């Protein structure tokens, strides 16, 4: 008897309507008039802009330091009259320093800083790479 009830239930289930499969009709979101949207400037936190400026300034300073140290190490190797080793050891030490310094100078250049700040003031969010690097110290005023 149980098998018969189970078979009848399984055969009649597809005939029943699938109510959960229908898409609910949602009301449309109200759209502000174009004049009102154009008149209201996006809200921008000045401390965020200052934090981005601090971040870029500190990273550029680090890039300058790495590049200067790498250049000095390379210059030392060039200027020493050591015919046995040549410039090789100083170039091996200077290459990573120069690479890190130049990459910081390129990634955190003033043009990119201004582009990010201008986009942020227009209401676009900061890129994830910049947001990830912002530390609480960058939000404090510079002394």
N, C-alpha and C positions, 0 to 999 in steps of 0.2 A: 504494500500500500504506500509506503514512504517513497518508493521509487517512482510510482505513478504521479504522486503529488510533485515531486522534484522535476520530473520530465514535463509535466504540464506547466509548472512555474517557469522553467527555462524556455519553453516554446512561446509562452505569452509575454515574456519580458521584452523582446524586440518590438512587439506591437505597441507597447506603451510609449508615449512620447518622451523625449529626452529634454526635460525642462532646464537642466543645468547647462545645456550646451548653447542656449540662446544668449546673445550679447545684450547686456542692459543698455538702455538708451540714456545717455547722460546729457544734462543740459549744457549748452555751449557756454564757455567762459566769457564773461563780459570783456570786451576790448575797449580800452580807453580811446577817446577821440584822438586823432593824430596831433591836433594842436596842443592838447594837454600833455601828451607823451613827449613832444618836442620841447615844451617849456620846463619840464622838471628835469634838472640835471641829475646824473647818477650820484649817489652818496658815496664819497670816497673818504676813507680814514686817513688823516694826515700822518698819523704815526706809522701806518703801513708804508707810505711813500718814503718817510724818513728811514724806516728799517731797510727798505730796498736800497736806498742810497748808501747807508752804512755798510750793507753787505757787499755791494759792488766796490765801494771804496776800499774796504779791507782786503777783498780778493785781488784787486788791482795792485795794492801795496805789496801783497804777498808775491804776486807775479813779478813785480819789479825787483823785489829782493832776490828771488830765485834766479832771475835772469842776470842780475848784477854779480851774484856769487859765482854762477856758472861761467860768466864772461871773465871774471878775475882768475878762476882756476885755469881756464883755457889760455889766458894771456900769460900766466905764470909758466905754463908748459911751453909756450912759444918763445918766451924771452930767455929761458934758461938754456945754457949751452951744454946740455947733457947729450952727447952723441950716442951713448949706449942705449938709452931708452927712447929718446926722441919725444914726440908730442903724444904718443899713444896713451900712456897712463893718465895724463891730465885730460885728454879728450874723452876717455872712458868715464872719468868722474864728472866732467863738465856736461856731457851730453844729456843725462837725465835731468840735471838741474836746469839746463836751458830749455828742454822740452816741457817740463812742468811750468816754468816761468812764462814761456811764450803761450802755452795753452791757457793759462789763467788770464793773461793779458787779452787774448782773443775772446775767450768766453765771457769775460766780465768787462768788456770795453764800454766806454762812455756812450757810444751810439746805441748799443743794445740796452743799456740802462735807461736812456731817454725813451727808447721805443717801448719798453715794458711799462714805464711810468705813464707814458701818454695813453697806452692801451688801457691801463688800469683806471685812469681818470675818465676814460670814455665808457667805463662800465664792464670791461672784459676782465676776467679773473687773471691773476698772475699764473704763469706756467708752473707746473708741478715741481720742476727742478728748482725753481727759485723759492717756492713756498717751503720746500723740504729743507732748504739751507738756512731759512730765517730762524734765528735763535732769539730767545728773550732779551739777550744783551743788545741786540740791534734795535730794539724798540725804545731803549733809553736814550735821552738826549746826549749828544756828543759834548764832551767837556774840553 
